Amino acid sequence: MSSEGELFPKPRPVDGTPLRDLVELTPPRQVALGALGRAKAAAAQRGFRPGDPARRRPLLQVQMGTAGPGARDPQLIGSTVGGLLDQLGGTSDQVAGVLKHRWSELVGPQVAEHCEYVSFEGGALTLRAHSTSWATQLKFLAPAMLGRFAADLGEGIVLEITVLNPGGPRFKTGPKRVAGRGERDTFR
């Protein structure tokens, strides 16, 4: 075939001129607007409207013998962890984790040096002092600590602070065991 009779003649680039200048292309903005229009039309055909909340299937709806996602299929991590925290009483456990992690920041380095976090259940924070004098001091500091926790963690999260005395040595077994009731005062 001759070059004049070809169905698709090869473009002949002019020296130094880019091919896009030789061929007339659709402007990128017009291509993007066309794709957006097609996507909007497809969404409207399926019943979606702009601003509608995302439609999600309930996680526990089990349909046996059907194709498609079900409760036993892999789920998104956010919905799985959220459901687990709801079942376990999540807010208390989350606050306990924050208290443990940020303990010295929340109570201050000097107080953190002389007491330790024990537990947090139902709004009640339990601390253990390293000495009986610090246990007394922490009981006096409890209202200030409640205010600090309300400011940092949120109002009504920590409702009560219980301060425990230091745990003394246990002589149930070992070389210092005494037969009978044994010694009563372990803090000398």
C-alpha positions as CSV (number, residue, x, y, z in Angstrom):
1,M,0.0,0.0,0.0
2,S,1.1,3.5,-0.7
3,S,1.3,6.1,2.1
4,E,-1.8,7.9,0.7
5,G,-3.9,4.7,0.7
6,E,-3.1,3.6,4.3
7,L,-6.0,3.4,6.8
8,F,-3.9,4.9,9.6
9,P,-1.1,7.0,8.3
10,K,1.9,7.3,10.5
11,P,2.3,10.8,12.0
12,R,5.4,12.5,10.7
13,P,7.0,14.4,13.5
14,V,8.6,17.7,12.6
15,D,12.1,18.2,13.9
16,G,11.9,19.1,17.6
17,T,8.1,19.4,17.7
18,P,6.4,17.2,20.3
19,L,3.8,14.8,19.0
20,R,1.0,16.2,21.2
21,D,1.4,19.5,19.3
22,L,0.8,17.7,16.0
23,V,-2.3,15.7,17.1
24,E,-5.4,17.4,18.5
25,L,-6.1,16.0,22.0
26,T,-9.1,16.5,24.2
27,P,-8.2,18.9,27.0
28,P,-7.6,17.2,30.4
29,R,-10.2,19.3,32.2
30,Q,-12.9,18.2,29.7
31,V,-11.8,14.5,30.2
32,A,-12.1,14.8,34.0
33,L,-15.5,16.5,33.8
34,G,-16.8,13.7,31.6
35,A,-15.5,11.0,33.9
36,L,-17.1,12.8,36.9
37,G,-20.4,13.1,35.1
38,R,-20.4,9.4,34.3
39,A,-19.6,8.5,37.9
40,K,-22.4,10.7,39.2
41,A,-24.9,9.3,36.7
42,A,-24.0,5.7,37.8
43,A,-24.3,6.6,41.5
44,A,-27.7,8.2,40.9
45,Q,-28.9,5.1,38.9
46,R,-28.0,3.0,42.0
47,G,-29.9,5.3,44.3
48,F,-27.0,7.2,45.9
49,R,-27.2,11.0,46.4
50,P,-24.4,13.4,47.4
51,G,-24.2,13.9,51.1
52,D,-25.9,10.6,52.0
53,P,-24.1,8.6,54.8
54,A,-22.1,5.5,53.8
55,R,-24.2,2.4,53.6
56,R,-22.8,-0.5,55.6
57,R,-24.1,-4.0,56.2
58,P,-24.5,-5.1,59.8
59,L,-21.6,-7.3,60.9
60,L,-23.6,-10.2,62.3
61,Q,-26.0,-10.8,59.5
62,V,-25.1,-14.3,58.4
63,Q,-26.5,-15.5,55.1
64,M,-25.5,-19.1,54.4
65,G,-25.0,-20.2,50.8
66,T,-24.9,-16.7,49.3
67,A,-22.2,-14.9,47.5
68,G,-20.8,-11.7,48.9
69,P,-19.4,-10.5,52.3
70,G,-20.8,-12.0,55.4
71,A,-20.1,-12.0,59.2
72,R,-17.4,-14.7,58.8
73,D,-15.5,-12.8,56.2
74,P,-12.6,-10.5,57.1
75,Q,-13.9,-7.2,58.5
76,L,-12.4,-3.7,58.7
77,I,-10.2,-3.2,61.7
78,G,-12.1,-0.1,63.0
79,S,-15.4,-1.8,63.2
80,T,-14.0,-4.9,64.7
81,V,-12.1,-3.1,67.5
82,G,-15.1,-0.8,68.1
83,G,-17.3,-3.8,68.6
84,L,-14.8,-5.5,70.9
85,L,-14.4,-2.4,73.1
86,D,-18.2,-2.2,73.4
87,Q,-18.4,-5.8,74.6
88,L,-15.6,-5.4,77.1
89,G,-16.6,-2.0,78.5
90,G,-14.2,-0.2,76.4
91,T,-14.0,3.2,77.9
92,S,-12.8,2.0,81.3
93,D,-10.1,-0.2,79.6
94,Q,-9.1,2.7,77.3
95,V,-8.7,5.1,80.3
96,A,-6.7,2.5,82.2
97,G,-4.3,2.2,79.2
98,V,-4.0,6.0,79.1
99,L,-3.4,6.2,82.8
100,K,-0.7,3.5,82.7
101,H,1.0,5.0,79.7
102,R,1.0,8.7,80.8
103,W,1.2,8.1,84.5
104,S,4.2,10.3,85.3
105,E,2.9,13.0,82.9
106,L,-0.5,13.1,84.6
107,V,0.6,13.1,88.3
108,G,4.0,14.7,88.0
109,P,7.4,13.1,88.3
110,Q,7.8,13.5,92.0
111,V,4.4,11.9,92.8
112,A,5.0,9.2,90.2
113,E,8.3,8.3,91.8
114,H,6.6,7.5,95.1
115,C,3.4,5.8,94.0
116,E,2.3,3.4,91.3
117,Y,-0.9,2.8,89.3
118,V,-2.7,-0.4,90.5
119,S,-6.1,-0.5,88.7
120,F,-8.9,1.6,87.2
121,E,-12.5,0.1,87.3
122,G,-15.8,1.9,87.0
123,G,-14.4,5.4,87.6
124,A,-12.4,4.3,90.7
125,L,-8.6,4.7,90.4
126,T,-6.5,2.7,92.8
127,L,-2.9,3.7,93.7
128,R,-0.2,2.0,95.9
129,A,2.2,4.3,97.8
130,H,5.8,3.3,98.4
131,S,5.6,4.3,102.1
132,T,2.9,5.1,104.7
133,S,3.9,8.7,104.8
134,W,3.4,9.0,101.0
135,A,0.1,7.2,101.3
136,T,-1.1,9.9,103.8
137,Q,0.3,12.7,101.5
138,L,-1.6,11.1,98.4
139,K,-4.8,11.1,100.4
140,F,-4.5,14.8,100.9
141,L,-3.5,15.3,97.2
142,A,-6.5,13.3,95.9
143,P,-8.8,16.3,95.2
144,A,-6.1,18.1,93.3
145,M,-5.4,14.9,91.3
146,L,-9.1,14.5,90.5
147,G,-9.1,18.0,89.1
148,R,-6.0,17.3,87.0
149,F,-7.5,14.1,85.7
150,A,-10.7,15.9,84.8
151,A,-8.7,18.5,82.9
152,D,-6.6,16.0,81.0
153,L,-8.9,13.0,80.5
154,G,-12.3,14.6,80.6
155,E,-14.9,15.5,83.3
156,G,-16.4,12.5,85.1
157,I,-13.9,9.9,83.9
158,V,-12.0,9.4,87.2
159,L,-14.5,9.8,90.0
160,E,-12.7,8.4,93.1
161,I,-9.1,7.8,94.1
162,T,-8.2,5.0,96.5
163,V,-4.7,5.0,98.0
164,L,-3.3,1.7,99.3
165,N,-0.5,1.4,101.9
166,P,2.6,-0.3,100.7
167,G,2.5,-4.1,100.7
168,G,4.7,-5.5,103.4
169,P,6.8,-8.6,103.2
170,R,4.9,-11.9,103.4
171,F,6.2,-14.6,105.7
172,K,3.9,-17.5,104.7
173,T,6.9,-19.6,103.6
174,G,10.7,-19.3,103.9
175,P,13.3,-19.0,106.6
176,K,11.4,-16.2,108.5
177,R,8.2,-18.2,108.9
178,V,6.8,-18.5,112.4
179,A,4.5,-21.2,113.5
180,G,1.1,-20.1,114.6
181,R,-0.2,-16.6,114.1
182,G,3.2,-15.1,113.8
183,E,4.4,-11.5,114.0
184,R,1.6,-9.0,113.6
185,D,3.4,-5.8,112.7
186,T,5.6,-6.0,109.6
187,F,6.3,-2.3,109.3
188,R,9.0,-1.4,111.9
